[in-house]
Amino acid sequence: MQRGRAAAKTCITMYRNIEEITGKRTFLSTGCIKAMNGDIIIDKEKILERWAEYIRELFKDDRKDHNIMKNNFADPPIMKEEVETAIKKMKHGKATGPDNISVELIDALKILELEKSLIF
């Protein structure tokens, strides 16, 4: 096992040396970054500060006003019969939507509501 690792390490070192000699080696991290004014930053703390500054700048929201949808109460109210018809059309055993409410849960609540109305 040790022998295999040593051979792999030697192989990796050899390929790195070849890449370095031929000029094809690319460095993933140089340990420096450019400031907004173009100066090179080497200090780790200042690099972290620059990254934070970059992210704040990247996600800055300069929009004046967001379009906020207003409720339009001119529409007719949703009728109970419409909701019941929609629930009856829903198929059992399907994945829930973004609200995580399954058809089975809606049916169970409907049964509880019926039992509650029979008690009183």
Secondary structure, DSSP 8 states (H G I E B T S, - for coil): -HHHHHHHHHHHHHHHHHHHHHT----S--S-EE-TTS-EE--HHHHHHHHHHHHHHHT----S--------TTS----HHHHHHHHHHS-TT----TT---HHHHHHHHHHHHHHHHH-
